[in-house]
Amino acid sequence: MGSNAIPPPTVRRKIGGLCTALVVGVLGSAAALVAPLTSHAAESTLGGAAAQSGRYFGTAIASGRLGDSAYTTIAGREFNSVTPENEMKIDATEPQQGQFNFTAGDRVYNWAVQNGKQVRGHTLAWHSQQPGWMQSLSGSTLRQAMTNHINGVMAHYKGKMVQWDVVNEAFADGSSGARRDSNLQRTGNDWIEVAFRTARAADPAAKLCYNDYNVENWTWAKTQAVYAMVRDFKQRGVPIDCVGFQSHFNSDSPYNSNFRTTLQSFAALGVDVAVTELDIQGASGTTYANVTNDCLAVPRCLGITVWGVRDTDSWRPEHSPLLFNGDGSKKPAYTSVLNALNSASPTPSPGSGQIKGVGSGRCLDVPGASTTDGTQLNLWDCNNRTNQQWSYTAGGELRVYGNKCLDAAGTGNGSKVQIYSCWGGDNQKWRLNSDGSIVGVQSGLCLDATANGTANGTLIQLYSCSNGSNQRWTRT
């Protein structure tokens, strides 16, 4: 989230502000649905290479640079995910209390989706880049302002964000393992939990992330403190889906080979992990490859985002930390990352499988084994027949019979969910989330068993996500 201001050399800080494949989450405790992949040819772009293993490779985008054709050419070609650099932070989205402004955020979002990229939302609750009106608040008034802000921003982008950095940088640097002393912290130690619960209610389809820096080294007190918080949240049912590791590696905060241990340890808690703001002082090809391989070694690592396109776009350009030189040419580190991504094993395929409703125990079924376009799906006793065998493709489709797709007949509540010949439209693309929901990319609505039905023949529709058992699914 860096601006171009540089921190003192002894403390690395930032003061300013992701598609060709969809991220596949785990449906409850069941396996992810993916298309059969047994081999792959080397891809020529970072996003394309990452997608082969079911991941993304993204970049931070600044709205003010979208008029730079060299910048947009590289970004459009190389990345399949976008994070807005500053445009969705508190000061940008709510400059005056209760008066939201999404002009800059929408510009980044629209550019991303028009160029086929997913978007990470960044960031909702943070001690920094607060507008003056928020800085002046405290106590219960500030707490209410925080929840109002989360609700306002997430309502605008509901169903559009793959991930949200809900809380950012809430722990102190150094060896204390303490929370950062901020105005938000002073509203009460439960402020982070409240932020996540508010965010889940505001957009149940989005993955909710905690994001921080200097938490890559497994031995550090700050890392252990964040780990303890996430473990506690998971044990108590606080809705946290992922942890973002900013990974600004430099001489004061160098890469350590135990980063893989860190990623594995957090993932073992039952959350996804992501490298969210990667840059490396001097752009060492070896270090870039190591970070990439660390993510690839952890099945729950969703992907990697570099914090900027070219060195001249970086929040610390004097460190030359990115994969492209200022003139747009590729650095050796670019080749190191691309080779690592292309060397990864393709997404493992469990083949086709049944999709079972958590509430009903019955399967997503094509009535009468029909192959007719427009046939509405229903629930039926699981029987392992071909009309209940679904495979998830790299393009985000759920296919049955090999050539028919799970298809939304509309974008509103109650829209029929049917089978239709696959054609690649957004109404045939779905996000599979870690909470078991299946969300339409076009609508942002959840796959839903009508009227909370559990009986054979209950029809399947789209409906606003509510985390109900009639909207949660597992693969059998």
C-alpha positions as CSV (number, residue, x, y, z in Angstrom):
1,M,0.0,0.0,0.0
2,G,2.9,2.2,-0.5
3,S,2.9,5.8,-1.6
4,N,6.2,7.4,-2.8
5,A,7.1,8.5,0.7
6,I,10.0,6.5,2.1
7,P,10.3,5.5,5.8
8,P,13.4,5.8,8.0
9,P,15.9,3.1,7.0
10,T,15.7,1.2,10.2
11,V,11.9,0.6,10.1
12,R,10.3,-0.4,6.8
13,R,7.0,1.3,6.5
14,K,4.5,2.5,4.0
15,I,2.2,5.4,4.3
16,G,0.1,5.1,1.1
17,G,-1.9,2.7,-0.7
18,L,-6.2,-9.0,-8.1
19,C,-9.0,-13.2,-15.4
20,T,-8.0,-15.9,-17.0
21,A,-8.6,-18.3,-14.2
22,L,-10.6,-17.9,-11.0
23,V,-9.2,-18.7,-7.6
24,V,-10.5,-22.1,-6.5
25,G,-11.4,-22.2,-2.8
26,V,-12.1,-25.3,-0.8
27,L,-15.8,-26.1,-0.4
28,G,-16.0,-26.7,3.3
29,S,-13.8,-29.7,4.1
30,A,-14.3,-31.1,0.6
31,A,-12.0,-31.1,-2.3
32,A,-12.0,-28.2,-4.8
33,L,-13.6,-28.9,-8.2
34,V,-11.1,-28.5,-11.0
35,A,-10.8,-29.5,-14.6
36,P,-8.6,-32.4,-15.5
37,L,-5.1,-31.2,-16.2
38,T,-2.2,-33.6,-16.8
39,S,0.4,-31.5,-18.5
40,H,0.9,-28.0,-19.8
41,A,3.0,-26.0,-22.1
42,A,5.1,-23.1,-20.9
43,E,3.1,-19.9,-20.7
44,S,4.6,-16.6,-21.8
45,T,3.0,-14.3,-19.2
46,L,3.1,-14.3,-15.4
47,G,-0.7,-14.5,-15.1
48,G,-1.0,-17.3,-17.6
49,A,1.8,-19.3,-16.0
50,A,0.3,-18.8,-12.5
51,A,-3.2,-19.9,-13.7
52,Q,-1.9,-23.3,-14.7
53,S,-1.6,-24.2,-11.0
54,G,-4.9,-22.5,-10.1
55,R,-3.2,-19.3,-8.8
56,Y,-3.0,-15.7,-9.8
57,F,-0.1,-13.3,-10.3
58,G,-1.2,-9.8,-9.9
59,T,-0.1,-6.2,-9.5
60,A,-1.1,-3.0,-7.7
61,I,-2.7,-0.5,-10.1
62,A,-2.9,3.2,-9.6
63,S,-5.8,5.0,-11.3
64,G,-3.6,8.0,-12.2
65,R,-1.4,5.8,-14.3
66,L,-4.1,4.3,-16.4
67,G,-3.5,6.9,-19.0
68,D,0.0,5.7,-19.5
69,S,-0.2,3.2,-22.5
70,A,3.2,1.6,-21.7
71,Y,2.0,1.0,-18.1
72,T,-1.4,-0.5,-19.2
73,T,0.2,-2.6,-21.9
74,I,2.4,-4.4,-19.5
75,A,-0.3,-4.7,-16.8
76,G,-2.9,-5.9,-19.3
77,R,-0.5,-8.5,-20.8
78,E,1.2,-9.9,-17.7
79,F,-1.2,-10.0,-14.7
80,N,-4.5,-11.7,-14.1
81,S,-5.3,-10.0,-10.8
82,V,-5.4,-6.3,-9.6
83,T,-5.2,-4.6,-6.3
84,P,-6.0,-0.9,-6.2
85,E,-3.0,0.9,-4.8
86,N,-4.7,3.7,-2.9
87,E,-8.1,4.1,-4.5
88,M,-10.2,2.0,-2.0
89,K,-8.6,3.2,1.2
90,I,-10.5,5.1,3.8
91,D,-9.4,8.6,2.8
92,A,-10.2,7.9,-0.9
93,T,-13.6,6.3,-0.4
94,E,-15.1,8.3,2.4
95,P,-13.3,11.7,2.4
96,Q,-16.2,13.3,4.3
97,Q,-18.1,11.3,6.9
98,G,-21.0,9.5,5.4
99,Q,-20.2,10.9,1.9
100,F,-18.6,8.1,-0.2
101,N,-16.6,8.6,-3.4
102,F,-15.9,5.6,-5.6
103,T,-14.7,7.4,-8.7
104,A,-11.0,6.4,-8.5
105,G,-11.8,2.9,-7.1
106,D,-14.3,2.3,-9.9
107,R,-11.8,3.4,-12.5
108,V,-9.3,0.7,-11.3
109,Y,-12.1,-1.9,-10.9
110,N,-13.6,-1.2,-14.3
111,W,-10.2,-1.3,-16.1
112,A,-9.4,-4.6,-14.4
113,V,-12.7,-6.4,-15.3
114,Q,-12.7,-5.0,-18.8
115,N,-9.2,-6.6,-19.2
116,G,-10.3,-9.9,-17.7
117,K,-8.8,-9.6,-14.3
118,Q,-10.0,-10.4,-10.8
119,V,-9.8,-7.7,-8.1
120,R,-8.7,-7.7,-4.5
121,G,-10.3,-5.0,-2.3
122,H,-7.8,-3.0,-0.3
123,T,-8.3,-1.9,2.5
124,L,-11.2,-1.3,4.9
125,A,-9.9,-0.7,8.5
126,W,-6.5,0.7,9.0
127,H,-4.8,3.2,11.4
128,S,-3.2,5.0,8.4
129,Q,-4.6,7.1,5.6
130,Q,-7.6,8.0,7.6
131,P,-9.3,11.2,6.6
132,G,-9.2,14.0,9.0
133,W,-12.7,13.5,10.3
134,M,-11.9,9.9,11.3
135,Q,-8.6,10.9,12.9
136,S,-10.6,13.2,15.2
137,L,-12.9,10.5,16.5
138,S,-12.5,8.1,19.4
139,G,-14.3,5.5,21.4
140,S,-17.7,4.3,20.5
141,T,-18.1,7.1,17.9
142,L,-15.0,5.9,16.0
143,R,-16.1,2.2,16.3
144,Q,-19.5,3.1,14.7
145,A,-17.7,5.1,12.0
146,M,-15.5,2.1,11.3
147,T,-18.5,-0.3,10.8
148,N,-20.4,2.3,8.8
149,H,-17.3,2.6,6.5
150,I,-17.0,-1.1,6.0
151,N,-20.7,-1.4,5.2
152,G,-20.7,1.5,2.8
153,V,-17.7,0.4,0.8
154,M,-18.6,-3.3,0.7
155,A,-22.1,-2.5,-0.3
156,H,-20.8,-0.7,-3.3
157,Y,-18.6,-3.5,-4.4
158,K,-20.7,-6.4,-3.2
159,G,-20.2,-9.6,-5.2
160,K,-17.4,-8.0,-7.2
161,M,-14.3,-8.6,-5.0
162,V,-12.6,-12.0,-4.8
163,Q,-10.8,-10.9,-1.6
164,W,-10.9,-7.9,0.8
165,D,-8.1,-6.8,3.1
166,V,-10.5,-6.2,6.0
167,V,-7.9,-5.1,8.6
168,N,-4.5,-3.9,7.8
169,E,-1.3,-3.7,9.9
170,A,-2.8,-3.9,13.4
171,F,0.2,-5.3,15.2
172,A,3.3,-3.4,16.4
173,D,6.8,-3.8,15.1
174,G,9.5,-5.1,17.3
175,S,9.7,-7.9,19.9
176,S,6.6,-7.2,22.0
177,G,4.0,-9.1,19.9
178,A,1.6,-6.4,21.0
179,R,-1.2,-4.7,19.1
180,R,-0.3,-1.4,17.5
181,D,-1.4,1.6,19.6
182,S,-3.9,3.2,17.2
183,N,-7.1,5.1,17.6
184,L,-8.9,1.9,16.4
185,Q,-7.1,-0.2,19.0
186,R,-8.1,2.2,21.7
187,T,-11.8,1.6,20.9
188,G,-11.4,-1.9,22.4
189,N,-9.4,-5.0,21.8
190,D,-12.3,-6.6,19.9
191,W,-12.2,-4.1,17.1
192,I,-10.6,-6.5,14.6
193,E,-13.2,-9.2,15.3
194,V,-16.0,-6.6,14.9
195,A,-14.5,-5.5,11.6
196,F,-14.5,-9.1,10.2
197,R,-18.0,-9.9,11.5
198,T,-19.2,-6.7,9.9
199,A,-17.5,-7.5,6.6
200,R,-18.9,-11.0,6.5
201,A,-22.4,-9.7,6.9
202,A,-21.8,-7.0,4.3
203,D,-20.6,-9.4,1.5
204,P,-20.7,-13.1,2.4
205,A,-19.2,-14.0,-1.0
206,A,-15.8,-12.3,-0.5
207,K,-12.8,-13.9,1.1
208,L,-11.9,-11.8,4.2
209,C,-8.2,-11.3,4.8
210,Y,-6.0,-9.9,7.5
211,N,-3.0,-8.1,5.9
212,D,0.4,-7.1,7.4
213,Y,4.1,-6.6,6.9
214,N,7.1,-8.0,8.8
215,V,5.2,-11.2,9.4
216,E,7.0,-13.4,6.9
217,N,9.8,-14.6,9.3
218,W,8.3,-17.5,11.4
219,T,10.6,-16.7,14.4
220,W,9.5,-13.1,14.8
221,A,7.3,-12.0,17.6
222,K,4.9,-10.1,15.3
223,T,4.4,-13.2,13.2
224,Q,3.6,-15.3,16.2
225,A,1.2,-12.7,17.5
226,V,-0.8,-12.6,14.2
227,Y,-0.7,-16.4,14.2
228,A,-2.2,-16.6,17.7
229,M,-4.9,-14.1,16.7
230,V,-5.9,-16.1,13.6
231,R,-5.8,-19.4,15.6
232,D,-8.1,-17.8,18.1
233,F,-10.5,-16.5,15.5
234,K,-10.7,-19.9,13.8
235,Q,-11.4,-21.6,17.1
236,R,-14.2,-19.1,18.0
237,G,-15.8,-18.9,14.6
238,V,-14.7,-15.4,13.8
239,P,-15.1,-15.2,10.0
240,I,-11.5,-14.9,8.6
241,D,-10.7,-16.6,5.3
242,C,-7.1,-15.6,4.5
243,V,-4.0,-13.9,5.6
244,G,-2.0,-11.6,3.4
245,F,1.8,-11.3,3.7
246,Q,2.9,-8.0,2.2
247,S,6.5,-9.3,1.7
248,H,8.4,-6.0,1.2
249,F,11.8,-7.6,1.5
250,N,14.8,-5.3,1.9
251,S,18.1,-5.0,3.9
252,D,16.2,-4.2,7.1
253,S,13.6,-6.9,6.6
254,P,15.3,-9.6,4.4
255,Y,13.8,-12.7,2.9
256,N,14.3,-15.8,5.1
257,S,13.9,-19.4,3.9
258,N,11.5,-20.0,6.8
259,F,8.9,-18.0,4.9
260,R,7.6,-21.3,3.5
261,T,7.1,-22.5,7.1
262,T,5.1,-19.4,7.9
263,L,2.8,-19.9,4.9
264,Q,2.4,-23.6,5.8
265,S,1.7,-22.9,9.4
266,F,-1.0,-20.3,8.8
267,A,-2.6,-22.5,6.1
268,A,-2.7,-25.4,8.6
269,L,-5.1,-23.2,10.7
270,G,-7.7,-23.5,7.9
271,V,-7.1,-20.1,6.2
272,D,-5.8,-19.3,2.7
273,V,-2.6,-17.3,2.4
274,A,-1.5,-14.8,-0.2
275,V,1.6,-12.7,-1.0
276,T,-0.1,-9.4,-1.3
277,E,2.5,-6.6,-1.9
278,L,5.7,-8.2,-3.0
279,D,8.8,-6.1,-3.8
280,I,12.4,-7.0,-3.3
281,Q,15.2,-4.5,-2.9
282,G,17.6,-5.0,-5.9
283,A,15.1,-7.4,-7.5
284,S,17.2,-10.5,-6.9
285,G,16.1,-13.2,-9.3
286,T,17.0,-15.9,-6.8
287,T,14.8,-14.3,-4.1
288,Y,11.9,-13.7,-6.4
289,A,12.1,-17.3,-7.5
290,N,12.2,-18.5,-3.8
291,V,9.1,-16.5,-2.9
292,T,7.3,-17.8,-5.9
293,N,8.3,-21.4,-5.1
294,D,7.2,-20.9,-1.5
295,C,3.7,-20.0,-2.6
296,L,3.6,-22.8,-5.1
297,A,4.6,-25.3,-2.3
298,V,1.5,-24.4,-0.2
299,P,-1.8,-25.6,-1.8
300,R,-3.7,-22.8,0.1
301,C,-1.5,-20.1,-1.3
302,L,-3.9,-18.2,-3.6
303,G,-1.3,-16.2,-5.5
304,I,1.2,-13.4,-5.6
305,T,0.7,-9.6,-6.1
306,V,3.7,-7.4,-6.8
307,W,3.4,-3.8,-5.6
308,G,3.6,-2.0,-8.9
309,V,4.4,-2.6,-12.5
310,R,7.8,-0.9,-13.3
311,D,10.4,0.4,-10.9
312,T,9.2,3.9,-11.6
313,D,5.7,3.0,-10.4
314,S,7.1,1.6,-7.1
315,W,6.5,3.3,-3.7
316,R,10.3,3.0,-3.2
317,P,11.8,3.4,-6.7
318,E,15.3,4.0,-5.5
319,H,15.4,0.3,-4.4
320,S,14.6,-0.9,-8.0
321,P,12.4,-3.6,-6.4
322,L,10.1,-4.8,-9.2
323,L,10.2,-7.1,-12.3
324,F,10.2,-4.4,-14.9
325,N,12.7,-1.6,-15.4
326,G,11.4,2.0,-15.7
327,D,11.5,1.7,-19.5
328,G,9.3,-1.4,-19.4
329,S,12.0,-3.9,-20.2
330,K,11.9,-7.3,-18.3
331,K,14.5,-7.9,-15.6
332,P,16.3,-11.2,-15.1
333,A,14.0,-11.6,-12.0
334,Y,11.0,-11.6,-14.4
335,T,12.4,-14.7,-16.1
336,S,13.2,-16.3,-12.8
337,V,9.5,-15.9,-11.7
338,L,8.1,-17.0,-15.0
339,N,10.3,-20.1,-15.1
340,A,9.2,-21.0,-11.5
341,L,5.6,-20.6,-12.4
342,N,5.9,-22.7,-15.5
343,S,7.7,-25.4,-13.5
344,A,4.8,-25.8,-11.1
345,S,2.7,-28.9,-11.3
346,P,-0.7,-28.2,-12.9
347,T,-3.8,-28.1,-10.7
348,P,-4.4,-31.6,-9.5
349,S,-7.6,-33.0,-10.8
350,P,-10.0,-35.1,-8.8
351,G,-12.1,-35.5,-12.0
352,S,-15.8,-35.0,-11.8
353,G,-17.8,-35.3,-8.6
354,Q,-21.1,-34.7,-6.9
355,I,-21.9,-31.4,-5.3
356,K,-23.9,-32.0,-2.1
357,G,-26.0,-29.5,-0.2
358,V,-24.9,-29.1,3.4
359,G,-28.4,-28.5,4.7
360,S,-30.2,-31.2,2.7
361,G,-27.5,-33.9,2.2
362,R,-28.9,-34.2,-1.4
363,C,-27.0,-33.5,-4.6
364,L,-27.1,-30.9,-7.3
365,D,-29.0,-32.8,-10.0
366,V,-30.2,-32.4,-13.6
367,P,-33.8,-33.7,-13.5
368,G,-34.4,-36.8,-15.5
369,A,-30.8,-36.7,-16.8
370,S,-32.0,-34.1,-19.3
371,T,-29.5,-32.6,-21.7
372,T,-32.0,-29.9,-22.9
373,D,-30.8,-26.3,-22.6
374,G,-32.8,-24.4,-20.0
375,T,-33.5,-27.4,-17.7
376,Q,-33.6,-26.1,-14.1
377,L,-31.5,-27.9,-11.6
378,N,-32.9,-29.4,-8.4
379,L,-31.8,-31.4,-5.3
380,W,-32.0,-35.2,-5.5
381,D,-30.7,-38.2,-3.6
382,C,-27.1,-38.6,-4.5
383,N,-26.7,-41.5,-6.9
384,N,-23.3,-41.0,-8.7
385,R,-25.0,-40.9,-12.1
386,T,-23.7,-38.7,-14.9
387,N,-26.4,-36.0,-14.3
388,Q,-24.8,-35.4,-10.9
389,Q,-21.1,-35.3,-12.0
390,W,-19.7,-31.8,-12.1
391,S,-16.2,-30.7,-13.0
392,Y,-14.7,-27.2,-12.4
393,T,-12.7,-25.7,-15.3
394,A,-9.8,-23.3,-15.3
395,G,-12.2,-20.7,-16.8
396,G,-14.5,-21.0,-13.8
397,E,-17.3,-23.1,-15.3
398,L,-19.1,-26.0,-13.6
399,R,-19.7,-28.6,-16.3
400,V,-21.9,-31.7,-16.5
401,Y,-21.9,-34.2,-19.4
402,G,-18.7,-32.5,-20.6
403,N,-20.4,-29.8,-22.7
404,K,-23.2,-28.4,-20.6
405,C,-22.6,-25.6,-18.1
406,L,-24.2,-24.5,-14.8
407,D,-25.9,-21.4,-16.1
408,A,-27.7,-18.4,-14.4
409,A,-30.8,-17.4,-16.3
410,G,-30.6,-13.9,-14.7
411,T,-28.9,-11.8,-12.2
412,G,-31.6,-11.1,-9.6
413,N,-32.9,-13.0,-6.6
414,G,-34.9,-16.0,-7.7
415,S,-33.2,-16.3,-11.1
416,K,-33.3,-19.9,-12.4
417,V,-30.1,-21.9,-12.3
418,Q,-30.1,-24.3,-15.3
419,I,-27.9,-26.2,-17.7
420,Y,-27.0,-24.6,-21.0
421,S,-24.5,-25.2,-23.7
422,C,-21.2,-23.8,-22.6
423,W,-20.3,-20.5,-24.3
424,G,-17.9,-18.7,-21.9
425,G,-20.3,-16.0,-20.6
426,D,-20.0,-14.6,-17.1
427,N,-23.4,-16.1,-16.2
428,Q,-21.6,-19.5,-16.6
429,K,-18.7,-18.7,-14.3
430,W,-18.6,-19.4,-10.6
431,R,-16.5,-18.7,-7.6
432,L,-16.1,-21.6,-5.1
433,N,-15.5,-20.1,-1.7
434,S,-13.9,-21.5,1.5
435,D,-17.2,-21.2,3.4
436,G,-18.9,-23.6,0.9
437,S,-20.8,-21.1,-1.0
438,I,-20.9,-21.1,-4.9
439,V,-21.2,-17.5,-6.2
440,G,-22.1,-16.4,-9.7
441,V,-19.4,-14.1,-11.1
442,Q,-21.9,-12.0,-13.1
443,S,-24.5,-11.7,-10.3
444,G,-22.6,-11.9,-7.1
445,L,-25.4,-14.1,-5.8
446,C,-25.2,-17.5,-4.2
447,L,-26.3,-20.9,-5.5
448,D,-29.4,-21.5,-3.3
449,A,-31.9,-24.3,-2.6
450,T,-35.3,-22.6,-2.9
451,A,-37.1,-21.7,0.3
452,N,-34.5,-23.5,2.4
453,G,-35.9,-26.7,0.9
454,T,-34.2,-30.1,1.6
455,A,-36.5,-32.5,-0.2
456,N,-36.1,-34.2,-3.6
457,G,-37.1,-31.9,-6.3
458,T,-36.3,-28.6,-4.5
459,L,-35.4,-26.2,-7.3
460,I,-32.0,-24.3,-7.4
461,Q,-31.9,-20.6,-7.9
462,L,-29.7,-17.6,-7.3
463,Y,-30.2,-15.6,-4.1
464,S,-28.4,-13.1,-1.9
465,C,-25.7,-14.8,0.1
466,S,-26.7,-15.4,3.7
467,N,-24.4,-18.2,4.8
468,G,-27.4,-20.5,5.3
469,S,-27.0,-24.2,5.0
470,N,-29.1,-24.1,1.9
471,Q,-26.3,-22.1,0.3
472,R,-23.4,-24.2,1.3
473,W,-22.1,-27.1,-0.7
474,T,-19.4,-29.8,-0.5
475,R,-18.0,-32.2,-3.1
476,T,-18.3,-35.9,-2.5
